[in-house]
């Protein structure tokens, strides 16, 4: 059972061998650790200032497992001694990672603390993975987290190719991220892929899942699947974990916190009919561009979806939101259950996050991002940029966001306050243009800006709109960069 993790030189100029400081394992030494299931060897196949690779090799003793009462799939005959447990990545590897690299997984490094939160180019290779769900399942777990995934399938027997492929793969993942995130993802997702655990799963596993998944699992589009498998289909534990993961999400009560905050924002903007102007402006841009397939990213309760559905130009409409309760309210408002068949075929609702890669969002003419981006924490903006402009890559992106400068025109809004209590920031016109210009240039788009609402000579319009159009020449260059 072999896992390797490789890093290149850190963005601040630190040598790649500083990976050893983060992992608390000296690149110059080979170390061996005794475990209940065998031995774990840690060594560095390659270590220089430009590239450093660490290897974790598990030497699982199946005989010792049986004698100590370790879990195997069958307790009859030779199967308890002869099985794939010594070879495929499984919960044994997760336990080893937690024991070897707990400090790194917890985000601590005394010698190089500045590198803990420093994203760098990392790759991990699992030499052998057992996954009955095939390549599609492997990709569905790692790609939403932003990883580039390379998979090699292995035949049942090379001497008999007619027997077909096995359920065993070699998997390599890579992206620019922190070591802490990579280790947490591997710790949770390895046993999910294998769909087995060698120890009893109880309430303490819920706590492990919440600790290692707190920064990413809630917004993973397959969080329920991951949670169910990780907890070995124990419904009570799964319900508890999911409830705690989503405890700050809205319930189905329309008077929930988010609805209340949205109502506050609507009350501020109502005298200008700003929401209607916003939606009308977005629809107008989409129509002028000739878009036939449209994503509404962060669709909320479906106000824009309703307008799009009433125009026959939009043949394929998909609303995406991270909140299940918002999607349920959207379905209710759109009257999905009573919708005519010819309309129902044109529209769909998806549960998903805007900061993770999601292949379901690729291939659309246009995407609308209406009053959404300001709800994201600033550190997650880069992930949002990649998810929308690098991976989904619609031909057109229409984005609206508040103009902070205009807030002084509302007497009911306290000085320095945002329009919505959930806003993480609100940009001035200059700030929005600088951000949008950088994103457009980086991802092969051109961008122009339009005012929404009455335009004040001093502070501009209350809402600012950016219209990103994919540049064919720049897009090909950006695509080749993404491949590299």
C-alpha positions in Angstrom: 0.0 0.0 0.0 1.8 3.1 -1.2 1.1 6.8 -1.2 3.4 9.5 -2.5 3.1 13.3 -2.0 5.2 15.7 -4.0 5.7 19.4 -3.8 7.6 22.0 -5.8 9.4 25.1 -4.5 7.0 27.2 -2.4 5.6 30.6 -3.8 7.6 32.6 -1.2 10.8 31.0 -2.5 11.2 28.4 0.2 12.8 25.2 -1.1 10.6 22.2 -1.8 12.4 20.3 1.0 10.6 22.5 3.5 7.8 19.9 3.0 9.8 18.0 5.6 9.2 20.7 8.2 5.4 20.7 7.5 5.3 16.9 7.8 7.7 16.8 10.7 9.7 14.1 8.8 13.4 14.6 8.0 14.1 14.0 4.2 17.5 12.6 5.1 16.1 9.7 7.2 14.1 6.5 6.5 11.7 6.0 9.4 9.6 2.9 10.4 6.7 2.9 12.7 4.9 0.0 14.3 1.1 -0.2 13.9 -1.5 -2.7 15.0 -1.9 -3.9 11.4 1.9 -4.0 10.5 4.6 -1.5 9.8 4.6 1.9 8.1 7.8 3.1 6.4 8.3 6.8 5.6 11.1 7.9 3.2 11.8 10.5 0.5 12.5 9.1 -3.0 13.4 12.5 -4.2 14.5 15.6 -2.2 16.0 18.8 -3.7 15.2 22.5 -3.5 13.0 22.4 -6.6 11.0 19.2 -6.0 10.5 17.0 -2.9 8.5 13.7 -2.7 7.7 11.7 0.4 6.5 8.1 0.3 4.3 6.3 2.8 4.6 2.6 2.5 2.3 0.3 4.5 3.4 -3.2 5.1 0.2 -4.8 6.3 0.5 -8.2 8.0 -2.8 -10.2 7.1 -1.9 -13.0 9.5 -1.4 -10.6 12.4 -4.7 -9.0 11.5 -6.6 -12.3 11.8 -4.8 -13.2 15.1 -5.6 -9.8 16.6 -9.2 -9.9 15.5 -8.8 -7.3 12.7 -11.8 -6.9 10.3 -11.7 -8.6 6.9 -14.4 -9.1 4.4 -14.8 -12.8 5.1 -13.9 -15.1 8.0 -14.1 -18.3 6.1 -11.2 -20.3 4.6 -8.2 -18.6 3.0 -10.0 -15.3 2.3 -9.2 -14.0 5.8 -5.5 -14.5 5.0 -5.4 -13.9 1.2 -7.2 -10.6 0.2 -6.5 -7.2 -1.2 -6.1 -5.5 2.2 -2.3 -5.3 2.1 -2.3 -3.6 -1.3 -5.2 -1.2 -1.9 -5.5 2.2 -0.2 -8.0 1.9 2.6 -8.8 2.9 6.2 -5.4 1.5 7.2 -3.8 4.3 5.2 -6.1 6.9 6.8 -5.1 5.8 10.2 -1.4 5.9 9.3 -1.8 9.4 7.9 -3.4 10.6 11.1 -0.7 9.0 13.2 2.2 10.2 11.0 1.1 13.7 10.0 -1.5 14.8 12.7 0.4 18.1 13.3 0.3 18.9 9.6 -3.4 17.9 9.3 -4.1 20.2 12.2 -2.3 23.1 10.5 0.6 23.6 12.8 4.3 23.9 12.1 6.7 25.5 14.6 9.7 25.8 12.3 8.0 27.2 9.2 4.6 28.6 10.3 4.2 30.8 7.3 4.0 27.7 5.0 1.0 26.2 6.7 -1.5 28.5 5.0 0.6 29.0 1.8 -0.9 27.2 -1.2 1.7 25.5 -3.4 1.7 23.0 -6.2 1.0 19.6 -4.6 0.4 16.2 -6.1 -0.5 12.9 -4.5 -0.4 9.4 -6.0 -2.3 6.4 -4.7 -0.5 3.4 -6.2 -3.6 1.1 -5.9 -7.2 2.1 -5.2 -10.1 -0.2 -5.1 -13.3 1.5 -6.2 -16.4 -0.4 -7.4 -17.9 2.9 -8.7 -15.2 3.2 -11.3 -13.4 6.2 -12.7 -16.5 8.3 -12.6 -16.8 7.9 -8.8 -13.1 8.8 -8.3 -13.5 12.0 -10.3 -16.8 12.9 -8.6 -15.0 12.9 -5.2 -11.8 14.8 -6.1 -12.7 17.1 -9.0 -15.2 19.2 -7.1 -12.4 20.0 -4.7 -10.4 21.5 -7.6 -8.0 18.6 -8.3 -6.8 17.6 -11.7 -7.3 13.8 -11.7 -5.3 11.2 -13.7 -6.5 7.6 -13.5 -5.0 4.4 -14.8 -7.3 1.3 -14.9 -5.8 -2.1 -14.4 -7.0 -5.4 -16.1 -8.1 -8.4 -14.1 -5.2 -10.3 -15.6 -2.8 -9.0 -18.2 -2.5 -12.5 -19.6 -6.2 -12.7 -20.2 -7.4 -9.3 -21.5 -10.8 -10.7 -22.5 -11.6 -10.9 -18.8 -11.9 -7.1 -18.8 -11.0 -4.4 -16.4 -10.8 -4.8 -12.6 -12.1 -2.4 -10.0 -8.5 -1.5 -9.2 -6.9 1.8 -10.3 -3.9 4.0 -9.8 -4.9 7.5 -9.1 -3.0 10.8 -9.1 -4.4 14.1 -8.0 -2.9 17.6 -8.1 -3.6 21.2 -7.6 -2.3 24.4 -5.9 -3.5 24.1 -2.4 -2.2 23.8 1.2 -0.8 20.6 2.6 -3.3 20.6 5.4 -6.2 20.6 2.9 -4.6 17.8 0.8 -4.1 15.5 3.9 -7.6 16.2 5.2 -9.1 15.3 1.8 -7.2 12.1 1.6 -8.0 11.1 5.1 -11.7 11.3 4.5 -12.0 10.2 0.9 -9.7 7.1 0.8 -12.0 5.0 3.0 -15.0 6.4 1.1 -13.5 5.1 -2.2 -12.6 1.7 -0.7 -16.1 1.6 1.0 -14.7 -0.4 4.0 -13.2 0.2 7.4 -11.0 -2.2 9.4 -12.4 -1.0 12.8 -15.7 -0.4 14.5 -17.4 2.8 13.5 -19.1 4.7 16.4 -19.8 8.2 17.5 -16.1 9.1 17.6 -16.1 8.7 13.8 -18.6 11.4 13.5 -16.3 13.7 15.4 -13.3 12.8 13.2 -15.4 13.5 10.1 -16.5 16.9 11.3 -13.0 17.9 12.4 -11.3 16.8 9.1 -14.1 17.9 6.9 -15.2 21.2 8.5 -13.6 23.5 5.9 -14.8 21.7 2.8 -17.3 18.9 3.2 -20.4 21.0 3.8 -20.1 22.5 0.3 -19.1 19.4 -1.5 -21.9 18.4 -4.0 -21.7 14.8 -2.8 -21.5 15.4 0.9 -24.3 13.0 1.7 -22.7 10.2 -0.2 -19.3 10.9 1.4 -20.9 11.0 4.9 -22.9 7.8 4.4 -20.0 5.8 3.2 -17.5 7.2 5.7 -19.8 6.1 8.5 -20.5 2.7 7.0 -24.2 3.3 6.2 -25.1 3.7 9.9 -28.2 5.9 9.5 -28.2 7.3 13.0 -24.6 8.5 12.8 -25.1 9.8 9.2 -28.2 11.9 10.2 -26.2 13.3 13.2 -23.2 14.2 11.1 -25.3 15.8 8.3 -27.4 17.8 10.8 -24.2 19.2 12.4 -22.6 19.9 9.1 -25.6 22.0 8.0 -26.8 23.3 11.3 -26.3 26.9 10.2 -28.2 26.4 6.9 -31.7 27.7 6.5 -34.6 25.4 7.4 -37.7 25.3 5.3 -39.4 28.1 7.2 -39.6 31.2 5.0 -38.9 33.3 8.1 -35.5 31.7 8.5 -32.4 33.9 8.9 -31.5 34.2 5.2 -35.0 35.1 4.2 -35.1 37.7 6.9 -31.8 39.2 5.8 -32.9 39.2 2.2 -36.1 41.0 3.2 -34.0 43.7 4.9 -32.0 44.2 1.7 -35.2 44.3 -0.4 -36.8 46.8 2.0 -33.8 49.1 1.5 -33.9 48.8 -2.3 -37.7 48.6 -2.8 -38.2 52.4 -3.5 -36.0 52.0 -6.6 -37.6 48.7 -7.7 -33.9 47.7 -7.9 -34.4 43.9 -7.8 -36.7 44.1 -10.8 -34.3 46.3 -12.7 -31.4 44.0 -11.9 -33.2 40.9 -13.2 -34.6 42.7 -16.2 -31.1 43.9 -17.1 -29.6 40.4 -16.8 -32.3 38.9 -19.0 -31.8 41.6 -21.5 -28.1 40.9 -21.8 -28.7 37.2 -22.1 -31.2 37.7 -24.8 -29.0 40.1 -26.8 -26.2 37.6 -26.6 -28.4 34.9 -28.1 -27.9 32.5 -25.2 -30.0 29.4 -25.4 -28.6 27.5 -22.4 -28.2 29.4 -19.1 -26.9 28.7 -15.6 -28.2 30.7 -12.7 -25.4 30.4 -10.2 -26.7 31.0 -6.7 -30.3 30.9 -7.9 -31.8 31.3 -4.4 -35.6 31.0 -4.6 -35.7 31.2 -8.4 -36.7 34.8 -9.2 -34.5 34.9 -12.3 -35.4 31.3 -13.3 -39.0 32.3 -13.5 -38.3 35.1 -16.0 -36.0 32.9 -18.1 -38.7 30.1 -18.2 -41.2 32.6 -19.6 -39.0 33.3 -22.6 -38.8 30.5 -25.3 -35.3 31.6 -26.3 -33.9 29.9 -23.2 -34.2 26.2 -24.1 -32.1 24.9 -21.2 -32.2 26.5 -17.8 -30.3 25.3 -14.7 -30.4 26.8 -11.2 -27.6 26.0 -8.8 -27.5 26.8 -5.1 -25.6 25.4 -2.1 -28.7 25.7 0.1 -31.1 22.8 -0.2 -33.9 24.8 1.5 -33.5 27.6 -1.1 -33.8 25.0 -3.9 -36.9 23.5 -2.3 -38.5 26.9 -2.1 -37.6 27.6 -5.7 -39.2 24.4 -6.8 -42.3 25.4 -4.8 -42.5 28.9 -6.3 -41.9 27.5 -9.8 -44.6 24.9 -9.1 -42.5 22.0 -10.3 -45.1 19.5 -9.4 -47.8 21.1 -11.6 -45.5 22.4 -14.3 -46.4 21.5 -17.9 -44.2 18.8 -19.4 -42.8 21.1 -22.2 -41.7 23.6 -19.5 -40.4 21.0 -17.1 -38.1 19.6 -19.8 -36.4 23.0 -20.1 -35.5 23.6 -16.4 -33.6 21.8 -13.7 -32.3 22.6 -10.2 -28.9 21.4 -8.9 -27.4 21.3 -5.4 -23.9 22.4 -5.6 -21.2 24.9 -4.5 -19.7 27.7 -6.5 -16.2 27.2 -5.2 -15.7 23.7 -6.3 -15.2 22.3 -9.8 -18.5 20.7 -11.0 -18.5 19.1 -14.5 -22.4 19.4 -14.5 -21.9 23.1 -15.1 -19.8 22.9 -18.2 -21.1 23.4 -21.8 -23.5 26.3 -21.2 -23.8 29.4 -23.4 -24.1 31.7 -20.4 -24.1 32.0 -16.6 -25.8 34.6 -14.4 -24.3 35.4 -11.0 -26.7 37.9 -9.6 -25.9 39.4 -6.1 -23.9 36.3 -5.1 -20.2 37.0 -5.1 -20.4 39.4 -2.2 -21.7 36.5 0.0 -18.4 34.6 -0.4 -15.5 35.0 2.0 -12.6 36.8 0.3 -10.2 33.9 0.7 -12.6 31.8 -1.4 -12.8 34.2 -4.3 -10.0 32.4 -6.2 -11.7 29.1 -5.9 -14.9 30.7 -7.3 -13.0 32.3 -10.2 -11.6 28.9 -11.2 -14.9 27.1 -10.8 -16.7 29.5 -13.0 -14.2 30.9 -15.5 -11.7 28.0 -15.8 -13.8 24.9 -15.4 -17.4 25.8 -16.3 -16.2 28.3 -18.9 -19.5 29.6 -20.3 -19.3 31.8 -23.4 -20.9 34.6 -21.4 -20.9 35.5 -17.7 -23.3 38.2 -16.4 -22.5 39.3 -12.9 -24.1 41.9 -10.6 -22.9 43.1 -7.2 -23.7 46.1 -5.0 -21.9 49.4 -5.5 -20.7 50.3 -2.0 -20.3 54.0 -2.9 -24.1 54.3 -3.4 -24.9 53.2 0.2 -24.6 56.8 1.4 -27.8 57.6 -0.6 -29.9 55.4 1.7 -30.8 57.2 4.9 -32.0 54.0 6.5 -28.6 52.4 6.1 -26.1 53.2 8.9 -22.8 54.6 7.8 -20.3 51.9 7.0 -23.0 49.1 7.0 -23.6 46.6 4.2 -27.0 46.2 2.5 -27.3 42.6 3.7 -26.0 41.1 7.0 -24.6 38.2 5.2 -22.4 40.2 2.8 -18.7 39.5 3.4 -17.7 42.6 1.4 -19.1 45.2 -1.0 -16.9 46.7 -3.7 -16.6 50.2 -5.0 -16.7 50.7 -8.7 -12.9 50.8 -9.0 -12.5 47.7 -6.8 -15.0 45.7 -8.9 -13.4 46.8 -12.2 -9.9 45.9 -11.0 -11.0 42.4 -9.9 -13.1 41.8 -13.0 -10.3 43.0 -15.3 -7.8 40.7 -13.7 -10.1 37.7 -13.8 -11.0 38.3 -17.5 -7.4 38.7 -18.5 -6.3 35.6 -16.6 -9.0 33.3 -18.0 -9.4 34.5 -21.6 -12.4 36.8 -21.4 -13.2 40.4 -22.2 -15.3 42.4 -19.8 -17.4 45.6 -20.0 -19.5 47.3 -17.3 -23.1 48.5 -17.2 -24.9 50.5 -14.5 -28.1 49.1 -13.0 -30.6 51.5 -11.5 -30.6 55.3 -11.4 -27.1 56.6 -12.0 -25.8 59.3 -9.5 -23.2 61.7 -10.9 -21.1 61.4 -7.7 -21.5 57.8 -6.5 -22.7 55.9 -9.6 -25.5 53.4 -9.8 -26.7 51.3 -6.9 -25.8 48.0 -8.7 -22.8 47.4 -10.9 -22.9 44.8 -13.7 -19.9 43.1 -15.3 -20.5 41.3 -18.6 -17.7 38.8 -19.4 -17.4 37.5 -22.9 -15.1 34.7 -23.8 -12.4 35.8 -26.3 -11.8 32.9 -28.7 -8.1 33.6 -29.2 -7.4 34.2 -25.5 -9.5 31.2 -24.5 -7.4 28.9 -26.5 -4.3 30.2 -24.8 -5.9 29.9 -21.4 -6.9 26.4 -22.2 -3.4 25.4 -23.1 -2.2 27.0 -19.9 -4.7 25.0 -17.8 -3.5 21.7 -19.4 0.1 22.5 -18.5 
